[in-house]
Amino acid sequence: MTDEHGKPTMKVKVYAPFKAYFEGDAYSVSAVNDTGPFDILPRHHNFLCMLVPCVLKVHATDGTERSIKVHRALMHVKADYVAVFMDV
């Protein structure tokens, strides 16, 4: 997937059982797991991890940066789709 300028994008969904924190297209997602901080970019390999308490940052294609406080979460990355399941 690409934006109107040809820059690669990915679908991102950050949600808890009763609330969606973000759902849309993004250029990157930044978070922290047990080994330290990391970034997910378009075309990232499949990836699964538990996030430690941190501030998840979603760099959306609309030019905004969403900051979401994470207590505990599971992140799943597959085929330019990032799902973050909060409060698991």
C-alpha positions in Angstrom: 0.0 0.0 0.0 1.2 3.5 -0.7 -0.1 7.0 -0.1 -0.9 9.5 -2.9 2.8 10.4 -3.2 3.9 6.7 -3.5 5.3 6.5 0.1 4.7 3.0 1.7 1.9 2.8 4.3 0.4 0.1 6.5 -3.0 -0.5 8.2 -2.9 -0.1 12.0 -5.5 -1.0 14.6 -4.9 -0.3 18.3 -7.8 -1.5 20.5 -9.0 -2.9 23.8 -12.0 -5.1 24.4 -14.4 -2.1 24.6 -12.5 0.7 22.9 -10.7 1.5 19.7 -7.7 3.8 20.2 -6.6 4.1 16.6 -7.7 2.6 13.3 -6.3 3.8 10.0 -3.2 4.1 7.8 0.2 4.9 9.1 3.8 5.3 8.1 5.3 3.8 11.3 4.5 2.5 14.8 7.0 2.9 17.7 6.8 0.9 20.9 8.9 -0.9 23.6 9.2 -4.6 24.4 11.5 -6.5 26.8 14.5 -6.0 24.5 14.0 -2.2 24.1 12.4 0.3 21.8 11.7 -0.5 18.2 9.9 0.7 15.1 7.5 -1.0 12.7 7.6 0.2 9.2 5.7 -0.9 6.0 6.9 -4.2 4.6 8.2 -5.3 8.1 8.6 -9.1 8.5 5.9 -10.9 10.4 6.3 -10.2 14.1 4.6 -11.0 17.4 5.6 -9.6 20.8 4.3 -8.5 24.2 4.7 -4.7 24.9 5.9 -3.5 28.2 4.5 -0.3 29.8 5.3 2.5 27.3 3.9 5.1 25.1 2.9 3.6 21.7 3.4 6.2 18.9 1.5 5.9 15.6 2.7 8.2 12.8 -0.5 8.5 10.8 -0.7 9.3 7.1 -2.8 12.4 7.9 0.4 14.0 9.4 -0.5 13.5 13.1 1.3 11.4 15.7 -1.0 9.6 18.1 0.5 8.7 21.5 -1.2 5.9 23.4 -0.2 4.9 26.9 0.3 1.1 27.1 0.1 -0.9 30.3 0.3 -4.3 28.6 -0.4 -5.3 25.1 0.2 -7.8 22.4 1.4 -6.6 19.0 1.0 -8.7 15.8 2.5 -7.6 12.5 1.6 -9.4 9.3 1.5 -8.3 5.6 1.4 -4.5 6.3 -1.2 -4.8 9.0 -0.3 -4.0 12.6 -2.8 -5.0 15.4 -2.2 -4.0 19.0 -4.4 -5.7 21.5 -4.5 -3.7 24.7 -5.2 -4.9 28.2 -4.5 -8.6 27.5 
